[in-house]
């Protein structure tokens, strides 16, 4: 994104004064002109939305036609109420939009209807970044490709939280950013692979020290796809089938079963579609920060995976990219 020449309003300057002191007025101007699309609003996505709205992005569009339900309320703090009478009365996106407008009235929050898979490529031209919550691998790859096929860069993110664990993927394509080296501002560049390329990296070429969540999530995704499950529609009863799939996938990737510990698969299976709010807050904070970086072009971005597990309290950045 190019820096805008028009100035911030007096209200923006006053509200964002603290941020401007940290990263400068030009970065805040870029951020205030940014347009972000969110597809699928889970608990962790709600945290991301809150963070980028408070930071002062220009426009946020929410796309999630799923009706209000007790399940949706469980970890989504943007939904302030629920009773059996409310079930199905309106979409999750419309309820969350109302709450987000209250967080920062200067940010324009809109609701988009329909299925993102049916949107034409030109639909994505209106955005600078797209964030996709829990969804099928096919949908994530499709949206990533749509972002890649635009005439200008559209940042792409995916995020998912399953129980006490979560993961983020980032594709900024060819991305230039500034960082501070002493008293000098240095501009640097990073190249990101798309989701298809990142997931096609052979497991045998990936360091054994890489977070086990990366491999476990691939098995979970493959299982859900083969079984025709909605993402997150999984339980401990599926563990035997997951273990069998682990053996098959590890053999095809020429790695040992230890690459995917049974304990990690069991943790993800037990979680099902549940999200722990504290974990959502941590992962949502990380991704919110990354979106702010990308929209303001300020600070070194995360490349290209982030994994967090509450059991050990560690967040790990992994660069899983095809060899150059």
N, C-alpha and C positions, 0 to 999 in steps of 0.2 A: 504494500500500500504506500502511495506517495503521501508525504505530509501535506495537509491542507493549508492554504494560505489565509483563510479567514480565521479570525480570532475566536477564542472561547468567550462565551457570554460572561457577564459579571457573576451570575449565579454559579456557573460551572467553575469559574476561577475560585470563588469562595468555598464551594463544597469540596472541590478536589485539591485545595491548596496543599494539603499534606502530601498527596501523591505527586503533585507537580514539583515539590521540593526534592522528592526522591528521584524521579526519572525525567523531569524537565517538561516544559510546556509543549514542545513539539510532539513528544511521545503521547501526552494526554490528548492533544488535538487529533492525532491519528486514532487513538482509542475511542474518542468521542464520535468519530465518523464511521466506526466499524459496524458491520451488520452480521449477526450471527443467527444461524438456524439450528434449532435443537429438535431432534427426532427421537421420540420415546422418552417419557419422563418417569424415571424410577427415583428411588431415594437419593442415590448418588448424583444423578443428573440434576435433581432439585438443588443440591448443594452447589453444584457448578453454576447453575443459573443465578442463584443468590449472589455468589461471589463476583461474577462478571457484571451483574447489574449494579452492585454497590461500587464497583471500580469505575463505572461510568461509560460502558459501551454505548454506541448510538442507538442501535435497534436490535431487539431480540424477538425472533419469531418461533413460536412453539407449535409443533406438529405432533399431536397424539390424540386420535379420535376415540381411544378406549373410554368406555363409560366409567363414571365414578363407582368405585367398589371398595369393600372393606379391605381387600388385599392391597389395593393401591395406597390406602391411607397408612398402612402399617409403618412405613419408614419415610414417607414423604411429608415433611413438616410444612410444605406449602399448602396442604389441604387441611384447613383448620377445623373441619367438623365432619361427622359422618353418622348417619342413622339409617336404618333399613328403608326409611322413606326417601332418603337421598339417593339410594343406589340406582344407577342408570339415568339419573336426572340430567346430567350434563357431562361433557367430556373432561378428562383430566387436564387437558391443555387449557381450557377456559377457566377452570378453577385456579390453576397455578398462575395464569396470567394476571388475574385479579390481585393475588397476593404479591407478585413481583412488582406490579405498578406501585404498590404502597412502599416497597423498599426504596425505590428511587424514582420519583415522578418525572425526572428529566430523561429517563430512558424510555423509548417508545417500545412497548411490548404488544405484539400482535399474535393472533391465533390463525394458523393455516389449517384448512381442512383437507381431507383426502389421504391417500396412501402414497408415501414418498416413492415407492417403486413405480408408480404410474405417472410421476411428474416428468415432463420433458427436460432435456438437458438445459434448455434456456432458463428453466426455473431457478437453477443454481447460480446463474449469472448475477442475481440480486444479492448474493452473500459473499462475505469475506472469509467465513469459517462455517463449517458444518460439524455438529457434534451428534453422534449416534449412540443412544443408550443400548441396553440389552436387546439384541435382535439376532436373527439368523446370520450365519456367516455369508450366505448368498446376498442378503440385503446390504450388509456392510461393504462387501466387495463392489456391489453395484453403485452405491452412493459414492464410494471412493473413486470409482472410474468416472462418474459424472463430474466430480470435482476436478479430476485430472484433465478432462477434456475441455475445460473452459479456456477462453483466450487469455485469461489472466489467472494468477494463482488464487486458489480457494483452499484454505487450510482444512484438513480433515482429521477428526478425532473420534475414537470409540472408547467407551468406558463401561465397565460392568463390575458390580459388587455382588459376591455370592457368600452370604454369611459373614465370616470373619476375614475373607480374602477378596482382593479386587485387582483389576488390571486396567491399564490405559494404553492405547496405541496412538501414535502421532505420525501424520504425513504432512509435512510442510513443503513438499516438492523441493524446488530450489529456493532457499530462503536466506536473505541477507539480514543481518542484525548488528546492532552496535553494542559494544561493551566498553567498560572503563578500564584503561591500563594506566595507572598513575593519574596524571592530570590530562591525559589524552583520551579522546574518544576514538576507538578503533572499530571499523566496520569489517565484519567477517561473513563467511558464507558456508552453509551446510547443504548437502544433498540428501534427501530422504527417499527410501523406496516406498512403493505403494503397499497396501495390505497383501495383495496377491504375491508380490515379490518377497515380502518379509516372511510370509508363511511357507513359501516354497524352498526356503533355505534348508538343506538336508540336516537332520538332527545330528548326524555323525560329524558334521563340521562345526557344530555349536559347542562351546566350552561346557564341560560337565559342571562347572561352577554356576552356570546360568540358573536363574530361579526355576524351581520345579513347577511353578504355576504355569509357566509358558507351555510346557509339554502337557500338563494335566488339562489345561483348558482346550488344547487341540483335541484331546480324546473326548472330552465332554461335548464339544461342538460336533464332532464326527458322530457320536452316539445319538445326540438329539436329531441330527439330520437324517441318519439312517432309520431311526425309529419314528420319524415324523412328529417329534415332540416340539411343543412350543418352547423356546429357550427358557430354561429354569424349571421346566416340568420334569423333574427328576427327584429321586429319593434314594435312601439307603438300600431299598429293595433292588435297585438297579446295579448295585456294586458288583455282583458276580459277572454280569454282562459287561460292565466297564473293565473289569480285570481281564476278561477274555479279549476285549478290544485292545487293551493296553498291550497284551502279548503280541497280537497281530500287527499293530502299528509299529511297535518297537522292532519287530523282526523285519518289517518292510523298510524301516529306516536304518537298519544295521546297527542298532544300539541295544544295550542291555536293559532289562526291565527296571533296574535301579534308577534309570533316568526319570521314571515316574513313580515315586513311592506310593504304595497303597494308601498310606495315611493321608496323603494330599487328595487323592481321588475320593476317599471316604469323606473327607471334610467338605468337599464341594458337593458330593451327592447328598449328604445329610442336610446341607444348607437349602437345597432346592431353589426356590425363587426368593427366599428371605434375604434381607439385607440388615446388617447391624448398623444403626444410626451413627455410632462413633466412628466406624470404619468408613461409612459414607462421607462423614465430615472430613476425614483425613484425605481420602482420595479425591473428593470434590474440591478440596482446597488446593491440592497439587494441580489438578487439571485446570481449575479456574486461573491459577497463576500462569500456567502455560498459555492459555488463551490470551490473557492480558499481555504477556510477552510478545506473542505473535502479532497481535493487533497493533501494538505500540512500536514493534520492531526494537524493543529494548531488552537486552539481556540474552544470555545463551539459552537456547531452547533445549528441551529434553529430547533425546534421540535414542530409540524411537518407541521403547516400551517402558512402562513403569508397573511394578508389582508390589503389592502390600499384603502382609499377613499379620493379623493381630496377635497370633500366638507367640511370635518372636518380636513383634513391634518394629519390624524392619521394612523400610521402603527401598526397593532396588531398581535402579535404572539399567536397562539392558539394550545395547545396540545390536539388533539382530537384522543384518542386512546382507544381501548377496555380495560375494567377494567381487572387488573391482577388477 
